[in-house]
Amino acid sequence: MNVQGGPNPKILKWARESIHLTIEEVAKKVKKQPNDIIEWEMGENSPTLQQLEKLAYDVYKRPLAIFFFPEPPDEIQPEKSFRAILEEDLELIPSEIIKVLRKAQMYQLNLAELCNDKNPMEKMIHRDIKLSPSKDIESQAFSIRNYLSVDINEQYKWKNSEFGLKVWRESVEQRGVFIFKEPFKNNNFSGFCLYDDEFPIIVINNSIPKTRQMFTLMHELAHLLLGNNDILTSKERYFRYKDNNYDKLEILSNKIASEILIPNEIFIKSISNIEINENSINKIASDFSVSRDVILRKLFNNDIISQNYFKRLHNKWINEFLEKAKDGKKHRGDYYNNIVTYLGKNYLNLAFQKYYTQRIDNQQLAEYLSVKISSINGIEAKL
């Protein structure tokens, strides 16, 4: 049974189950009773438009129109996206991360529609550069940095890590990789990438520090250049993998990321005649506009500090960040600024260009942006 004119009950149930949410969890999020959710999914009752918008945009992170489809759409499952992860560990992925993954897959499909299945960038780094575990790390990282045209002398002049992240993001996006940001609401996950020959994408957790986002961006870029998907967590053993080679690729991606952000030859010169301690590590990290962890990794990789010293400081900084995140109330910032930050100017420009040339209407534009129609003008003004 289906309430006439209402959303498809099968889609409501499919959307909930696809992100590992229980009926009770959904009821709490929309401030209804569990029986109400059951009735919606059985077709005995139907949510109001306002309630459906809440479900679509805030809870399930799905386009509103999808709830009126006759059948659930075919889509890539997490199990297929991340084949290397063991099945029992895939079940550990929290629902909020599944939602971000689904949203990322939707953006990838949107890009194909907006660009008529052809990446608009003339240079595409994932086609021009292929990483290999058997080749020298420093030379491969140099090739990437050179391709991105980020000059080390300019890097010294960056005013802060936020500006540095903007430079790296724009450089990567201008070379064929689309970058999205989301507040993951789970700081165990830093980001992930979805490989595609035409529209590879990287998604970064906007809730972690900017310096950590910078490292995540380079780590995920390395995975794309290796030709595989990845979920990056701050807990190195969060997942176990079927293929031991994946652990090797994680180590390689970390080293490549670190080398891109600070070439080793320049790093060694920067620490000559400097006593290595927490204060000097902070100073070097600030000079290069990178995270302290990047400096710590490079010190360890160059046998300048011990593994125990590395672990002690690394764990200390993680705990400090978690305490700060727990104690301090997050400032949400301006909604429209956030949308521009999350989606990126390249993606937004593509969507608005279609809209301006009247190839899509405001409802379709809202679907591409995953927002309500009423938000379009505000986003346009910020863009």
N, C-alpha and C positions, 0 to 999 in steps of 0.2 A: 504493500500500500504506500502511496505517496500523496502528501497534501498538495492539492492542485496549485501550481504556480510556485511551489517551494523548491528548495534545493533537493537534489537526489540523495535519499538516505544512504544508499550504498557508497556514495562519494564521501559523505560525512564520516562514515565508519572507516573507510579506506584511508582518509586523510589522518584520522587519529591514530590508527594502527601503524601507519607508515613512519611515524616519528616516535613510536614506543610510548605513547601516553595512555594512561588508564582513564576510564570513564570518570572516576573520582577526581583525577587531576584536571581534566578538562572542565568539570563542573565548578571546581574551585576557581579556575582562571576566568570563567565567564559569570561567576557569582550566581550559579543555578544549582538545583539539586541534581544528584546523579540520575534520578528517574527521568528528569527532563531530557538529559542527554540520550538516555536509552530510547525515549519516545521519538526523539529526532532521528536517531539511527534506524529505528524500526518503521519510520514513516507515519507514526500515529499522531505526530504533531510536527510543527516546523518552527525554526527560529525566526525572529523578526529580521528585517534587513539589517538593522543596527547590530543585532547579535551575530548574524552571519558575517558581517564585516569584521567584527571582533575576532571571530573564529578564523576567518581567512587571513587577515593581515597580521594579527597579533599572536594567535595561538598556533595555527598550522603553517603560516608563512606560504600561503598558496594564493594564486590569482582568484578573484571572486568568481569569475566565469566558470572555473573548473567545476564548481559545485552544482552546475546545471548540466554537466555532461551526462550522456546516457549510461556510460560505463567509465570506470577508472582508467585514466590514460596509461599507456605503456611508458615506462621511464627506467632509467638506469638505476639498479639497486646498489646500495652501499657495498654489498657483497661482491658485485662485479667491478665497482670502482676501485676497491682496495683488496684485490685478490690475494695479496701476500699475507694479510692478517688472518690469524686463525679464527674459525667461526665462533668459538666460545668467547673470544675477546671482542669480536664485533658486537656481541650483545652487551658489552660494557659501555659502548658509546652512548652517552647521555642523550636524552631526547632533544635538548637544546642544540647539540652539535649536529644531530640528524637533520634538524630544521635548517640549520645553516648550509649543510651539504645539499639538501633538496633545493634550497634557494639558489645556490651556486649553479646547480645543474640547469635550473630554469634560466638563469642569466646566460648560460652558455648557449641554450637553445634560442634565446632572444637575440643574441648577437648574430647567429646564423640568419635569422629572419630580417634583422635590421640591415645587414650587410649583403643580403642576397648570396649567402654561403661563401663569401670571399672576404678575407681579412683586408681591411682598408690600408694597412701599413705597408710601405714599400719594402722596408727591411724587417725581417722576422728572425729574431735571434735563435728560436728553437729549431729553425731549419738550417741556419748558417753555422751554428756551433753545436757540436755533439761532444759531450764529455765522455771520457773513458777512464775507468779505474786504473788502467795500466800506464797512463801517461802522467807526466810530471804535473803536480798540483799547481805550483807557482806559475808555470807557463800557461796552463789552461785558465787560471784565474786572471792572468794578465790579458789574455785574449778577450775574456768577457768584459773586463773593465774598459779595455780599449774600444770594444764594440759599443759599449754604452756611452762612451765619450765623457767620462767623469774624471776630471783632472785632480790629482792629489794636491796640487798647490791651491786650487780653488777650495778643496775640502777643508784645508786649514782655516779658511776664512768664513766657513759656515757659522752663523750666529748661535745656533743651537741644534739639538738632535731633531726637533720638529722640522726645521728647514732642511736638514740633511735627508730626512725620510722623504720629504716632498721631491727633492732632486732625484733621488734614486727611483722613486715611484714613476715620475714622469719619464725618466730615461728608459726604464723597462717598458712602460706602456707605449712609448714611441717606436718600440721595436717589436711590436706584435703581440705582447702579452697583456691581457686585461687584468687589472688588479682591483679587487673589491675588499671592503672592510666591513666587519660586523662586530658588535659587542657580543662575544660568545656566551657571556654569563657563566663561564667556566674557565678559570685561568690555568687549568691543567693542559689546555690546548692552545697553542700559539697560532696555528694556521694550517692550511693544506693547499694542495694544488690538484687540478684536474687537467691531465694532458689531453690535447687534441691537436691534430696537425694544422687545423685552420684557426681555431679559437682556444688556445690554452689559457687558463685562468689561475690566478692565485688569490686566495682569500685569507686575510689577516685578522687576528683578534684585536679589535680596536681598544680593548680594555687593558691590555698590557702596556708597559712603558714604550715610548717611541723608539728608544734604542733597541729594545727587544724586537719591536716590529721590523726594524731595519734588518736585523740578523735573520728573522723569519723570512722576510722577502727574499734575501739572497739564498737562504737554505732551500726554499721552495723553487726558486729559479734554477738552482743546481739540479733538483729533481726533474724539472721539466726538460733540462738539457740532457739528462740521462734517459729521458723518454718514459718516465713512469709517474704514477700518482703517488700522493703521500699525505699522511696525517702527521703533523709534528706536534709533539707534546713536550712539556717542560720536565716530565718524568721520563727519563731515558728508557725505562723498562716497562712503560705503561702497557704496551702491547708486545706479544710474542709473535714471531713471524715463521711461516712455513719454510721459507727459504733463508738460510743463514747469510746468503749474499746480500739480503736486504739490510742487515746490520752493517755490513761493510759499506753499502751505499749511504747509510745514515752518517757514518763517520766521514766518508768522502765529502758528502754535502756540507757537513759542518766545517770541514777544513777549507773547502772551496769558498764558502760564505765568508769565513774569517779572512781568507787571503784577498778576496775582492775588496772587502771593507778597508783592510790595511795590508798593503803588500809587505811581505816579510822582510825584504831588504831594507825598506824604509823603517819598519818597526824596530829592527835590531839597532839601527842608528839612533832611533829616538830614545832607547833605554840605556845607551852607553853612559857609563859613569853615574848612573842613578841607582840609589838604594831601592830595592823592590819591597814595597809594603802596601798596605791598603790605601794610604793617602796618595802614594805615587801612582798606583793603578788608577785611582779616581782621576788624577790629573791627566794622565795619558789618554784615558777614555774621553775626557772632556775635549782635549786638543783635537782628537780625530772625530768627535761627534758620534761615538759608537758606545755600545754598552760595556760595562765593566767586565762582563762575562767574555766578550770578544778578546779583551786584553788578557784575561786570565787564561783563556784557551791557548792564545799564542805563546804566553809564557810557558805553559805546560808542554806544548808541542815542540818548543825549542829547548826543553830540558832545563829551564831556568828555575822552575819551582817543582816541588814534589807533588805526587798525586794526592797525598793527604792534605797539603796546603790548598790545592785546587778545590778539593771537596769541601774543606772547612769554610772557605770564603764563599764558594758557590751556594752551599746550603744556608749560610748565614744571610746572604742577600735575598734568597728566595723567601726565607722566613720573614725578613724585614718587609718585603713587598706584600706578603700575605697579611701581615699584621696591619700594615698601612691601609690596604684595601678593605680590611675588616673594620677598622676603627673609623676611617674617614668616609663621610657620606659623599658618594660620587656626584659630581656636577654634570648634569645631563647636557648642558650647552643648548645652543640654538637648534631647533628641530631641522630647519631648512639647511643650515650649515652642515649638520650631521649627514643629511641625505647626500649632499654634494661630496662630502668626504667618503661616505660609504660606497657610493656608486662610481665615483671618479668622473672627471670632466669628459674623458673620451667617450665613455658609455652614454653619458647624459647628452652630449652633443649629437651622437648618432640618433638617439631617440627623438630629440627635439627637432632635428633636421627632417626626419620623416613627418613629424607633426606639422612643421612650417610649410612643407611642400604638399600638405593635405593628402598624404598617402596613408595616414592613420588619424583617427579622431581622438578626442580627449579621453574617452573611456579606454581606448587601446593604449594610449600614452601612459595613463595611470597604471594599467596592467604591467607595462614594461618596467615601470619604476617601482612597482609594488607599493603604491600609495593610493590614497583616496583622490578623487577628481579635484576636490577642494584644495588640495595641497599643491597643485601644479603651478599656479601663479607664484607662490612663495618660492618654490624651487627654481623657477625660471629667473626670478629676480636675483637670487643668490648666485646662480650660474652666470 
